[in-house]
Amino acid sequence: MNIYDLLIKGIELLKQKRIQDSAIQARVLLCYILKIDSVNLIINYNLEVQKIDEDQFISYIYKLIDGKPLQYLTNKQEFMKLEFYVDENVLIPQPDTEILVESIIKYSEKIKSKMEVLDLCTGSGAIAVSIAKYVDGSNITASDISNKAIQIAKLNAEKNLVHKKIDFIESDMFNKVNNKKFDIIVSNPPYIKTKVIKTLSPQVKEEPIIALDGGRDGLEFYKIIAKKGIAYLNEKGKLFLEIGFDQKEEVVKILEETQYYDNIESIKDFAGNDRVIICSKKEWVYVFFNRYKRRVK
């Protein structure tokens, strides 16, 4: 079977099961298996495909039908114009999260000074690596409770040549961050309600539950960050948090109730949904914690 006929077969199989973007997914998958780019795929439509490659392509098509994300088959995802390795141990970086990173880049351009950044729940390292790549003078600490995620994040830092700018910590939130202070704490934490997870698409269910489950109300990690994060922020330090499309009011309320933060603002995603919450550490809080050397319990 030649390349063209095999591609059409894959597209038709996906269409029969109403898989979205059937043509795009089939094309990306075939390029991956044949180790060629999309241009050479078209140029060589008439070339015969080896039986081993044909069988692998069709088997992967059926994995897509069963709900396996394309990125877990190719082990690739682009984010912030960088390439990341991903597998079943980490969430697949999404375009909406680029808004979170871009917000930090804009802030760094405004203050024009070196920054110490803590990336909580780093997963694939997409946020930490992107900040290290695009923000000059940034030093990043990236933490995750999953050792497998940390290993993948380290790999991505090496792939993108920023491994010397990032310290990786296997930690349950702030537990092993010790006494370090940061100018920015950024996080895209788990924020899906536990009971909602079973209603998610098959593709999302393939992603690690630990990186999705935000507890009964989906707000568990925001509460931890709001309460404990204050002790790890420098004067004028900021929180940058990604949120679910319907969580703005609840997250803002959590931040306000601590009385530790002000200048709370929201940034919308490409669909017009509130996606990023930014806030600043109040000045009196900085003075209080430094004078009495007190930690939030």
BABAVO-893333 format. One record per residue (C-alpha): chain; residue number from 1; residue in three letters; x, y, z. Coordinates in steps of 0.02 Angstrom, whole numbers, plus 50000, padded with zeros to 5 digits. Layout:
! residues N
+-------+-----+------+-------+-------+-------+
! kette !  nr ! rest !     u !     v !     w !
+-------+-----+------+-------+-------+-------+
!     A ! NUM !  ALA !     X !     Y !     Z !
...
+-------+-----+------+-------+-------+-------+
This chain:
! residues 297
+-------+-----+------+-------+-------+-------+
! kette !  nr ! rest !     u !     v !     w !
+-------+-----+------+-------+-------+-------+
!     A !   1 !  MET ! 50000 ! 50000 ! 50000 !
!     A !   2 !  ASN ! 50068 ! 50172 ! 49958 !
!     A !   3 !  ILE ! 50075 ! 50321 ! 50075 !
!     A !   4 !  TYR ! 49921 ! 50406 ! 50003 !
!     A !   5 !  ASP ! 49810 ! 50251 ! 50013 !
!     A !   6 !  LEU ! 49868 ! 50214 ! 50191 !
!     A !   7 !  LEU ! 49833 ! 50392 ! 50245 !
!     A !   8 !  ILE ! 49658 ! 50388 ! 50171 !
!     A !   9 !  LYS ! 49625 ! 50221 ! 50258 !
!     A !  10 !  GLY ! 49676 ! 50296 ! 50425 !
!     A !  11 !  ILE ! 49569 ! 50451 ! 50399 !
!     A !  12 !  GLU ! 49416 ! 50346 ! 50353 !
!     A !  13 !  LEU ! 49436 ! 50236 ! 50507 !
!     A !  14 !  LEU ! 49442 ! 50390 ! 50618 !
!     A !  15 !  LYS ! 49295 ! 50473 ! 50531 !
!     A !  16 !  GLN ! 49189 ! 50317 ! 50553 !
!     A !  17 !  LYS ! 49210 ! 50336 ! 50741 !
!     A !  18 !  ARG ! 49182 ! 50525 ! 50730 !
!     A !  19 !  ILE ! 49356 ! 50568 ! 50793 !
!     A !  20 !  GLN ! 49385 ! 50755 ! 50781 !
!     A !  21 !  ASP ! 49519 ! 50821 ! 50663 !
!     A !  22 !  SER ! 49533 ! 50649 ! 50583 !
!     A !  23 !  ALA ! 49639 ! 50707 ! 50436 !
!     A !  24 !  ILE ! 49759 ! 50807 ! 50544 !
!     A !  25 !  GLN ! 49783 ! 50667 ! 50671 !
!     A !  26 !  ALA ! 49808 ! 50534 ! 50538 !
!     A !  27 !  ARG ! 49934 ! 50643 ! 50446 !
!     A !  28 !  VAL ! 50034 ! 50684 ! 50603 !
!     A !  29 !  LEU ! 50035 ! 50501 ! 50653 !
!     A !  30 !  LEU ! 50094 ! 50440 ! 50483 !
!     A !  31 !  CYS ! 50232 ! 50572 ! 50478 !
!     A !  32 !  TYR ! 50289 ! 50513 ! 50649 !
!     A !  33 !  ILE ! 50294 ! 50329 ! 50599 !
!     A !  34 !  LEU ! 50381 ! 50361 ! 50433 !
!     A !  35 !  LYS ! 50498 ! 50490 ! 50512 !
!     A !  36 !  ILE ! 50463 ! 50623 ! 50381 !
!     A !  37 !  ASP ! 50384 ! 50795 ! 50383 !
!     A !  38 !  SER ! 50216 ! 50840 ! 50307 !
!     A !  39 !  VAL ! 50294 ! 50911 ! 50148 !
!     A !  40 !  ASN ! 50388 ! 50750 ! 50111 !
!     A !  41 !  LEU ! 50233 ! 50651 ! 50153 !
!     A !  42 !  ILE ! 50142 ! 50737 ! 50010 !
!     A !  43 !  ILE ! 50289 ! 50730 ! 49890 !
!     A !  44 !  ASN ! 50305 ! 50543 ! 49918 !
!     A !  45 !  TYR ! 50121 ! 50496 ! 49912 !
!     A !  46 !  ASN ! 50156 ! 50359 ! 49784 !
!     A !  47 !  LEU ! 50294 ! 50273 ! 49883 !
!     A !  48 !  GLU ! 50254 ! 50100 ! 49951 !
!     A !  49 !  VAL ! 50249 ! 50084 ! 50141 !
!     A !  50 !  GLN ! 50338 ! 49939 ! 50225 !
!     A !  51 !  LYS ! 50220 ! 49814 ! 50304 !
!     A !  52 !  ILE ! 50291 ! 49844 ! 50479 !
!     A !  53 !  ASP ! 50255 ! 50031 ! 50464 !
!     A !  54 !  GLU ! 50083 ! 50000 ! 50392 !
!     A !  55 !  ASP ! 50038 ! 49885 ! 50536 !
!     A !  56 !  GLN ! 50102 ! 50008 ! 50665 !
!     A !  57 !  PHE ! 50004 ! 50151 ! 50587 !
!     A !  58 !  ILE ! 49840 ! 50053 ! 50589 !
!     A !  59 !  SER ! 49869 ! 49994 ! 50767 !
!     A !  60 !  TYR ! 49898 ! 50174 ! 50821 !
!     A !  61 !  ILE ! 49741 ! 50229 ! 50729 !
!     A !  62 !  TYR ! 49642 ! 50106 ! 50835 !
!     A !  63 !  LYS ! 49727 ! 50174 ! 50992 !
!     A !  64 !  LEU ! 49665 ! 50347 ! 50943 !
!     A !  65 !  ILE ! 49491 ! 50274 ! 50921 !
!     A !  66 !  ASP ! 49503 ! 50198 ! 51096 !
!     A !  67 !  GLY ! 49542 ! 50369 ! 51168 !
!     A !  68 !  LYS ! 49731 ! 50377 ! 51176 !
!     A !  69 !  PRO ! 49789 ! 50557 ! 51147 !
!     A !  70 !  LEU ! 49894 ! 50581 ! 50991 !
!     A !  71 !  GLN ! 50030 ! 50664 ! 51096 !
!     A !  72 !  TYR ! 50052 ! 50507 ! 51200 !
!     A !  73 !  LEU ! 50080 ! 50406 ! 51042 !
!     A !  74 !  THR ! 50207 ! 50526 ! 50966 !
!     A !  75 !  ASN ! 50276 ! 50583 ! 51135 !
!     A !  76 !  LYS ! 50277 ! 50761 ! 51071 !
!     A !  77 !  GLN ! 50185 ! 50923 ! 51108 !
!     A !  78 !  GLU ! 50227 ! 51099 ! 51055 !
!     A !  79 !  PHE ! 50210 ! 51236 ! 51185 !
!     A !  80 !  MET ! 50270 ! 51415 ! 51172 !
!     A !  81 !  LYS ! 50355 ! 51367 ! 51007 !
!     A !  82 !  LEU ! 50460 ! 51237 ! 51101 !
!     A !  83 !  GLU ! 50451 ! 51048 ! 51086 !
!     A !  84 !  PHE ! 50411 ! 50946 ! 51241 !
!     A !  85 !  TYR ! 50417 ! 50760 ! 51276 !
!     A !  86 !  VAL ! 50255 ! 50698 ! 51354 !
!     A !  87 !  ASP ! 50188 ! 50529 ! 51406 !
!     A !  88 !  GLU ! 50055 ! 50458 ! 51521 !
!     A !  89 !  ASN ! 50145 ! 50524 ! 51675 !
!     A !  90 !  VAL ! 50112 ! 50708 ! 51638 !
!     A !  91 !  LEU ! 49973 ! 50820 ! 51575 !
!     A !  92 !  ILE ! 49982 ! 50872 ! 51393 !
!     A !  93 !  PRO ! 50023 ! 51060 ! 51390 !
!     A !  94 !  GLN ! 49878 ! 51159 ! 51316 !
!     A !  95 !  PRO ! 49873 ! 51324 ! 51221 !
!     A !  96 !  ASP ! 49774 ! 51409 ! 51360 !
!     A !  97 !  THR ! 49922 ! 51386 ! 51477 !
!     A !  98 !  GLU ! 50028 ! 51490 ! 51359 !
!     A !  99 !  ILE ! 49927 ! 51640 ! 51421 !
!     A ! 100 !  LEU ! 49994 ! 51605 ! 51596 !
!     A ! 101 !  VAL ! 50174 ! 51603 ! 51534 !
!     A ! 102 !  GLU ! 50149 ! 51756 ! 51423 !
!     A ! 103 !  SER ! 50082 ! 51852 ! 51575 !
!     A ! 104 !  ILE ! 50243 ! 51816 ! 51668 !
!     A ! 105 !  ILE ! 50349 ! 51865 ! 51519 !
!     A ! 106 !  LYS ! 50257 ! 52032 ! 51507 !
!     A ! 107 !  TYR ! 50279 ! 52062 ! 51692 !
!     A ! 108 !  SER ! 50465 ! 52025 ! 51680 !
!     A ! 109 !  GLU ! 50483 ! 52151 ! 51539 !
!     A ! 110 !  LYS ! 50396 ! 52280 ! 51647 !
!     A ! 111 !  ILE ! 50504 ! 52261 ! 51803 !
!     A ! 112 !  LYS ! 50667 ! 52229 ! 51707 !
!     A ! 113 !  SER ! 50754 ! 52136 ! 51847 !
!     A ! 114 !  LYS ! 50808 ! 51959 ! 51886 !
!     A ! 115 !  MET ! 50672 ! 51849 ! 51956 !
!     A ! 116 !  GLU ! 50664 ! 51698 ! 52069 !
!     A ! 117 !  VAL ! 50516 ! 51591 ! 52013 !
!     A ! 118 !  LEU ! 50432 ! 51441 ! 52093 !
!     A ! 119 !  ASP ! 50330 ! 51330 ! 51977 !
!     A ! 120 !  LEU ! 50216 ! 51219 ! 52081 !
!     A ! 121 !  CYS ! 50145 ! 51060 ! 52001 !
!     A ! 122 !  THR ! 50268 ! 51075 ! 51858 !
!     A ! 123 !  GLY ! 50218 ! 50913 ! 51769 !
!     A ! 124 !  SER ! 50306 ! 50909 ! 51600 !
!     A ! 125 !  GLY ! 50399 ! 51067 ! 51649 !
!     A ! 126 !  ALA ! 50314 ! 51167 ! 51510 !
!     A ! 127 !  ILE ! 50292 ! 51323 ! 51617 !
!     A ! 128 !  ALA ! 50462 ! 51318 ! 51701 !
!     A ! 129 !  VAL ! 50557 ! 51280 ! 51541 !
!     A ! 130 !  SER ! 50466 ! 51415 ! 51443 !
!     A ! 131 !  ILE ! 50501 ! 51547 ! 51576 !
!     A ! 132 !  ALA ! 50683 ! 51495 ! 51582 !
!     A ! 133 !  LYS ! 50692 ! 51507 ! 51393 !
!     A ! 134 !  TYR ! 50608 ! 51675 ! 51371 !
!     A ! 135 !  VAL ! 50644 ! 51772 ! 51530 !
!     A ! 136 !  ASP ! 50825 ! 51826 ! 51543 !
!     A ! 137 !  GLY ! 50900 ! 51817 ! 51716 !
!     A ! 138 !  SER ! 50764 ! 51705 ! 51784 !
!     A ! 139 !  ASN ! 50805 ! 51568 ! 51909 !
!     A ! 140 !  ILE ! 50671 ! 51437 ! 51926 !
!     A ! 141 !  THR ! 50628 ! 51306 ! 52055 !
!     A ! 142 !  ALA ! 50507 ! 51176 ! 51986 !
!     A ! 143 !  SER ! 50419 ! 51055 ! 52101 !
!     A ! 144 !  ASP ! 50301 ! 50908 ! 52081 !
!     A ! 145 !  ILE ! 50241 ! 50768 ! 52193 !
!     A ! 146 !  SER ! 50274 ! 50641 ! 52054 !
!     A ! 147 !  ASN ! 50452 ! 50579 ! 52032 !
!     A ! 148 !  LYS ! 50410 ! 50522 ! 51855 !
!     A ! 149 !  ALA ! 50348 ! 50696 ! 51812 !
!     A ! 150 !  ILE ! 50507 ! 50773 ! 51881 !
!     A ! 151 !  GLN ! 50613 ! 50659 ! 51772 !
!     A ! 152 !  ILE ! 50512 ! 50710 ! 51618 !
!     A ! 153 !  ALA ! 50527 ! 50894 ! 51664 !
!     A ! 154 !  LYS ! 50716 ! 50874 ! 51681 !
!     A ! 155 !  LEU ! 50722 ! 50793 ! 51509 !
!     A ! 156 !  ASN ! 50625 ! 50938 ! 51434 !
!     A ! 157 !  ALA ! 50740 ! 51064 ! 51516 !
!     A ! 158 !  GLU ! 50888 ! 50976 ! 51437 !
!     A ! 159 !  LYS ! 50802 ! 50965 ! 51268 !
!     A ! 160 !  ASN ! 50774 ! 51152 ! 51270 !
!     A ! 161 !  LEU ! 50946 ! 51195 ! 51341 !
!     A ! 162 !  VAL ! 50887 ! 51277 ! 51502 !
!     A ! 163 !  HIS ! 50928 ! 51141 ! 51629 !
!     A ! 164 !  LYS ! 51059 ! 51251 ! 51713 !
!     A ! 165 !  LYS ! 50926 ! 51381 ! 51755 !
!     A ! 166 !  ILE ! 50805 ! 51264 ! 51842 !
!     A ! 167 !  ASP ! 50813 ! 51171 ! 52008 !
!     A ! 168 !  PHE ! 50695 ! 51023 ! 52017 !
!     A ! 169 !  ILE ! 50618 ! 50965 ! 52180 !
!     A ! 170 !  GLU ! 50509 ! 50813 ! 52212 !
!     A ! 171 !  SER ! 50389 ! 50892 ! 52336 !
!     A ! 172 !  ASP ! 50208 ! 50890 ! 52391 !
!     A ! 173 !  MET ! 50173 ! 51074 ! 52359 !
!     A ! 174 !  PHE ! 50282 ! 51178 ! 52478 !
!     A ! 175 !  ASN ! 50341 ! 51035 ! 52590 !
!     A ! 176 !  LYS ! 50521 ! 51028 ! 52527 !
!     A ! 177 !  VAL ! 50541 ! 51205 ! 52463 !
!     A ! 178 !  ASN ! 50622 ! 51250 ! 52630 !
!     A ! 179 !  ASN ! 50655 ! 51434 ! 52668 !
!     A ! 180 !  LYS ! 50683 ! 51502 ! 52493 !
!     A ! 181 !  LYS ! 50590 ! 51660 ! 52440 !
!     A ! 182 !  PHE ! 50522 ! 51699 ! 52267 !
!     A ! 183 !  ASP ! 50469 ! 51847 ! 52165 !
!     A ! 184 !  ILE ! 50339 ! 51740 ! 52076 !
!     A ! 185 !  ILE ! 50245 ! 51583 ! 52121 !
!     A ! 186 !  VAL ! 50160 ! 51511 ! 51968 !
!     A ! 187 !  SER ! 50049 ! 51358 ! 51957 !
!     A ! 188 !  ASN ! 49931 ! 51266 ! 51844 !
!     A ! 189 !  PRO ! 49868 ! 51151 ! 51982 !
!     A ! 190 !  PRO ! 49740 ! 51011 ! 51973 !
!     A ! 191 !  TYR ! 49572 ! 51101 ! 51971 !
!     A ! 192 !  ILE ! 49438 ! 50979 ! 51913 !
!     A ! 193 !  LYS ! 49307 ! 50924 ! 52039 !
!     A ! 194 !  THR ! 49328 ! 50742 ! 52088 !
!     A ! 195 !  LYS ! 49151 ! 50695 ! 52036 !
!     A ! 196 !  VAL ! 49173 ! 50779 ! 51866 !
!     A ! 197 !  ILE ! 49324 ! 50675 ! 51815 !
!     A ! 198 !  LYS ! 49218 ! 50524 ! 51770 !
!     A ! 199 !  THR ! 49122 ! 50631 ! 51645 !
!     A ! 200 !  LEU ! 49277 ! 50689 ! 51549 !
!     A ! 201 !  SER ! 49318 ! 50634 ! 51373 !
!     A ! 202 !  PRO ! 49414 ! 50471 ! 51348 !
!     A ! 203 !  GLN ! 49566 ! 50571 ! 51293 !
!     A ! 204 !  VAL ! 49571 ! 50674 ! 51453 !
!     A ! 205 !  LYS ! 49543 ! 50519 ! 51560 !
!     A ! 206 !  GLU ! 49706 ! 50451 ! 51489 !
!     A ! 207 !  GLU ! 49800 ! 50592 ! 51576 !
!     A ! 208 !  PRO ! 49862 ! 50565 ! 51755 !
!     A ! 209 !  ILE ! 49718 ! 50582 ! 51879 !
!     A ! 210 !  ILE ! 49835 ! 50655 ! 52009 !
!     A ! 211 !  ALA ! 49863 ! 50803 ! 51893 !
!     A ! 212 !  LEU ! 49677 ! 50829 ! 51863 !
!     A ! 213 !  ASP ! 49590 ! 50801 ! 52030 !
!     A ! 214 !  GLY ! 49570 ! 50964 ! 52126 !
!     A ! 215 !  GLY ! 49467 ! 50886 ! 52264 !
!     A ! 216 !  ARG ! 49281 ! 50891 ! 52302 !
!     A ! 217 !  ASP ! 49260 ! 51072 ! 52250 !
!     A ! 218 !  GLY ! 49407 ! 51082 ! 52129 !
!     A ! 219 !  LEU ! 49487 ! 51216 ! 52238 !
!     A ! 220 !  GLU ! 49596 ! 51116 ! 52356 !
!     A ! 221 !  PHE ! 49762 ! 51172 ! 52283 !
!     A ! 222 !  TYR ! 49713 ! 51355 ! 52269 !
!     A ! 223 !  LYS ! 49677 ! 51354 ! 52455 !
!     A ! 224 !  ILE ! 49849 ! 51282 ! 52493 !
!     A ! 225 !  ILE ! 49937 ! 51406 ! 52379 !
!     A ! 226 !  ALA ! 49841 ! 51555 ! 52448 !
!     A ! 227 !  LYS ! 49871 ! 51509 ! 52629 !
!     A ! 228 !  LYS ! 50050 ! 51443 ! 52625 !
!     A ! 229 !  GLY ! 50121 ! 51532 ! 52474 !
!     A ! 230 !  ILE ! 50126 ! 51700 ! 52562 !
!     A ! 231 !  ALA ! 50273 ! 51642 ! 52669 !
!     A ! 232 !  TYR ! 50375 ! 51606 ! 52513 !
!     A ! 233 !  LEU ! 50349 ! 51771 ! 52423 !
!     A ! 234 !  ASN ! 50471 ! 51915 ! 52425 !
!     A ! 235 !  GLU ! 50415 ! 52095 ! 52448 !
!     A ! 236 !  LYS ! 50301 ! 52139 ! 52301 !
!     A ! 237 !  GLY ! 50297 ! 51954 ! 52257 !
!     A ! 238 !  LYS ! 50157 ! 51891 ! 52145 !
!     A ! 239 !  LEU ! 50050 ! 51737 ! 52118 !
!     A ! 240 !  PHE ! 50009 ! 51684 ! 51940 !
!     A ! 241 !  LEU ! 49876 ! 51549 ! 51937 !
!     A ! 242 !  GLU ! 49788 ! 51459 ! 51797 !
!     A ! 243 !  ILE ! 49605 ! 51425 ! 51837 !
!     A ! 244 !  GLY ! 49458 ! 51331 ! 51763 !
!     A ! 245 !  PHE ! 49343 ! 51431 ! 51650 !
!     A ! 246 !  ASP ! 49211 ! 51448 ! 51788 !
!     A ! 247 !  GLN ! 49322 ! 51468 ! 51942 !
!     A ! 248 !  LYS ! 49365 ! 51654 ! 51942 !
!     A ! 249 !  GLU ! 49245 ! 51710 ! 52079 !
!     A ! 250 !  GLU ! 49287 ! 51562 ! 52192 !
!     A ! 251 !  VAL ! 49476 ! 51582 ! 52176 !
!     A ! 252 !  VAL ! 49466 ! 51771 ! 52200 !
!     A ! 253 !  LYS ! 49363 ! 51741 ! 52357 !
!     A ! 254 !  ILE ! 49494 ! 51620 ! 52424 !
!     A ! 255 !  LEU ! 49631 ! 51749 ! 52397 !
!     A ! 256 !  GLU ! 49530 ! 51891 ! 52473 !
!     A ! 257 !  GLU ! 49483 ! 51791 ! 52628 !
!     A ! 258 !  THR ! 49666 ! 51766 ! 52674 !
!     A ! 259 !  GLN ! 49688 ! 51957 ! 52677 !
!     A ! 260 !  TYR ! 49866 ! 51929 ! 52614 !
!     A ! 261 !  TYR ! 49844 ! 51987 ! 52435 !
!     A ! 262 !  ASP ! 49788 ! 52138 ! 52335 !
!     A ! 263 !  ASN ! 49788 ! 52199 ! 52155 !
!     A ! 264 !  ILE ! 49693 ! 52043 ! 52104 !
!     A ! 265 !  GLU ! 49660 ! 52036 ! 51917 !
!     A ! 266 !  SER ! 49600 ! 51910 ! 51790 !
!     A ! 267 !  ILE ! 49658 ! 51876 ! 51612 !
!     A ! 268 !  LYS ! 49547 ! 51792 ! 51484 !
!     A ! 269 !  ASP ! 49592 ! 51653 ! 51364 !
!     A ! 270 !  PHE ! 49564 ! 51649 ! 51176 !
!     A ! 271 !  ALA ! 49384 ! 51593 ! 51201 !
!     A ! 272 !  GLY ! 49346 ! 51739 ! 51316 !
!     A ! 273 !  ASN ! 49348 ! 51636 ! 51476 !
!     A ! 274 !  ASP ! 49438 ! 51692 ! 51634 !
!     A ! 275 !  ARG ! 49596 ! 51587 ! 51632 !
!     A ! 276 !  VAL ! 49733 ! 51671 ! 51736 !
!     A ! 277 !  ILE ! 49726 ! 51754 ! 51907 !
!     A ! 278 !  ILE ! 49867 ! 51872 ! 51959 !
!     A ! 279 !  CYS ! 49886 ! 51952 ! 52129 !
!     A ! 280 !  SER ! 50018 ! 52037 ! 52236 !
!     A ! 281 !  LYS ! 50078 ! 52012 ! 52413 !
!     A ! 282 !  LYS ! 50019 ! 52155 ! 52524 !
!     A ! 283 !  GLU ! 50158 ! 52263 ! 52594 !
!     A ! 284 !  TRP ! 50104 ! 52245 ! 52776 !
!     A ! 285 !  VAL ! 50109 ! 52057 ! 52758 !
!     A ! 286 !  TYR ! 50291 ! 52065 ! 52701 !
!     A ! 287 !  VAL ! 50337 ! 52174 ! 52851 !
!     A ! 288 !  PHE ! 50242 ! 52062 ! 52971 !
!     A ! 289 !  PHE ! 50320 ! 51899 ! 52914 !
!     A ! 290 !  ASN ! 50496 ! 51969 ! 52910 !
!     A ! 291 !  ARG ! 50484 ! 52056 ! 53079 !
!     A ! 292 !  TYR ! 50418 ! 51906 ! 53171 !
!     A ! 293 !  LYS ! 50494 ! 51772 ! 53060 !
!     A ! 294 !  ARG ! 50329 ! 51684 ! 53064 !
!     A ! 295 !  ARG ! 50272 ! 51546 ! 52945 !
!     A ! 296 !  VAL ! 50094 ! 51512 ! 52890 !
!     A ! 297 !  LYS ! 50040 ! 51345 ! 52961 !
+-------+-----+------+-------+-------+-------+
